[in-house]
Amino acid sequence: MSITEIKSLLQGIIGLNANTVGASNFERAVRHRMKICEISEVNEYLSELENSEYEVKELIEEVVIPETWFFRNQQSFIAFDSYIKDEWLVNNKEKKLKILSAPSSTGEEPYSIVMSLDKHGLGGDYFQLDAIDISTRLLSKAKRGVYGKHSFRNKENNFIDAYFDRIDDTFVLHEDIRTSVNFKQGNILEENLGNGTAIKYDIIFCRNLLIYFDRSTQEKAIENLCKFLNDDGVMFLGHAETGEYINKHLTRAKYARAFAYHRVPKENTKSKKERALSKDKLDHKKSKIGQKTTQTAFKKLLSSAPTGEKSLHFLETMEINLLDNNPPKNDKILRKVKQLADAGELKEASALCESYLQTHDASAQAYYLLGLIRESEGKQKLVGELFRKAVYLDPNHHAAMIHLALHAGRQGDADMAKKLHQRAQRVVKRNKS
Ligand SMILES: C[S@@+](CC[C@H](N)C(=O)[O-])C[C@H]1O[C@@H](n2cnc3c(N)ncnc32)[C@H](O)[C@@H]1O
């Protein structure tokens, strides 16, 4: 009971849903702190937490997930690069670019942003980059700017020599990059981010934190961050951070595959009625900017992904494979289905796909596409069966397998979800070799 209360207490402060880090990990962290405090009863530790801000901070340090690396989720940085080159430098030559990295963890994300700007000749005088995190310990590490090889996990790390000195086993970030970031302790759930921040940013990076929150806290965080985003600003989220609540506050920006968003104007978030009215407008805008239904489906897929860094990392690496799972070039009808779906013409895509299936009832790809369409239509009940058929017809269809795994997870069948994930991983490996 008390562990549950400790979970709620922490969830109330930093938003962390303890289930996302695993109940045993959470309990281990609590026991560790109890040992340090020389407390043997959980109840007693709970009252310590209720009476000591210091102990709350220490427990927070213990439970936060610091996982990060340079140029993580590269698509965000590709999009950021396009934004700088094609929009910021063209339209805002005189202005200082304001960026927020929240949460920054040990600094790899904000420093990657600085390096991206440096490529365009934009040094510290041209921008203000604030980086916040709840953890003072992680922030101290960020300010030191000394990294191990674990911080470089992308295949291409050709920026290292330009920005780091190698000293023994460490990589020491150059001072001009290090001093371009203002690190501040803060809480993204709090008014003024808990540290008096009041400015509006042109760019906000909020990646790989919301996955550790429950739905209502995710929405609260997004709503809060939106207050700090300029009307034409761009917010980058992590690949797994999607869901209906996002559409209420954010609308996709034009950068494909980057999980980049603009703020929905305030009046559009006010009531259901107003949202319904604005939906048509948004749908139109979405199709105009070429948002892909297959990407939307992928987004939905990720939103229900089992959390935890390992599976997320797997899904990140799966993205390309999933999106590239196109119908064969010579299959004009299925390509048309996909094209229609990508343009948001779901009804037409669905009708064409269904009629195709009448004469091609052994086409795994058609069932897969219909599954994606149903997913985009929000018809979850029909989705599982369609992906199951696709996998049955083509046991190497990894994309259908991943969708099916996530569907099983959503239905609460964790064992099946795990098995399907493992199968999909094997298929990907086999396809690569
Ligand atoms: C997994 S890291 C993500 C870092 C980076 N954005 C990235 O994508 O690589 C999550 C970070 O969120 C921080 N954090 C957790 N709850 C927070 C909160 N309520 N406000 C601010 N930071 C928080 C943790 O301390 C941790 O450093």
The ligand as an SDF file (V2000), in Angstrom:
LIG
                    3D

 27 29  0  0  0  0  0  0  0  0999 V2000
   15.0410    9.7010  -21.2920 C   0  0  0  0  0  0  0  0  0  0  0  0
   15.6180   11.3020  -20.8600 S   0  0  0  0  0  0  0  0  0  0  0  0
   15.3620   12.1540  -22.3670 C   0  0  0  0  0  0  0  0  0  0  0  0
   16.4840   13.0970  -22.6890 C   0  0  0  0  0  0  0  0  0  0  0  0
   16.4670   13.7230  -24.0720 C   0  0  0  0  0  0  0  0  0  0  0  0
   15.3450   14.6100  -24.2600 N   0  0  0  0  0  0  0  0  0  0  0  0
   16.4930   12.6880  -25.1590 C   0  0  0  0  0  0  0  0  0  0  0  0
   15.5040   12.5440  -25.8760 O   0  0  0  0  0  0  0  0  0  0  0  0
   17.4860   12.0020  -25.3260 O   0  0  0  0  0  0  0  0  0  0  0  0
   14.3230   11.8110  -19.7720 C   0  0  0  0  0  0  0  0  0  0  0  0
   14.7110   12.9580  -18.8360 C   0  0  0  0  0  0  0  0  0  0  0  0
   13.5330   13.5420  -18.2930 O   0  0  0  0  0  0  0  0  0  0  0  0
   13.8480   14.0890  -17.0240 C   0  0  0  0  0  0  0  0  0  0  0  0
   12.5740   14.3450  -16.3280 N   0  0  0  0  0  0  0  0  0  0  0  0
   11.7290   13.4460  -15.7720 C   0  0  0  0  0  0  0  0  0  0  0  0
   10.6350   14.0540  -15.3130 N   0  0  0  0  0  0  0  0  0  0  0  0
   10.7590   15.3810  -15.5820 C   0  0  0  0  0  0  0  0  0  0  0  0
    9.9540   16.5210  -15.3650 C   0  0  0  0  0  0  0  0  0  0  0  0
    8.7720   16.4320  -14.7810 N   0  0  0  0  0  0  0  0  0  0  0  0
   10.4160   17.7210  -15.7770 N   0  0  0  0  0  0  0  0  0  0  0  0
   11.6320   17.8340  -16.3710 C   0  0  0  0  0  0  0  0  0  0  0  0
   12.4460   16.7870  -16.6010 N   0  0  0  0  0  0  0  0  0  0  0  0
   12.0150   15.5740  -16.2230 C   0  0  0  0  0  0  0  0  0  0  0  0
   14.7390   13.0300  -16.4340 C   0  0  0  0  0  0  0  0  0  0  0  0
   15.5290   13.5530  -15.3990 O   0  0  0  0  0  0  0  0  0  0  0  0
   15.5650   12.5920  -17.6400 C   0  0  0  0  0  0  0  0  0  0  0  0
   16.7580   13.2860  -17.7120 O   0  0  0  0  0  0  0  0  0  0  0  0
  1  2  1  0
  2  3  1  0
  2 10  1  0
  3  4  1  0
  4  5  1  0
  5  6  1  0
  5  7  1  0
  7  8  2  0
  7  9  1  0
 10 11  1  0
 11 12  1  0
 11 26  1  0
 12 13  1  0
 13 14  1  0
 13 24  1  0
 14 15  1  0
 14 23  1  0
 15 16  2  0
 16 17  1  0
 17 18  1  0
 17 23  2  0
 18 19  1  0
 18 20  2  0
 20 21  1  0
 21 22  2  0
 22 23  1  0
 24 25  1  0
 24 26  1  0
 26 27  1  0
M  CHG  2   2   1   9  -1
M  END
$$$$
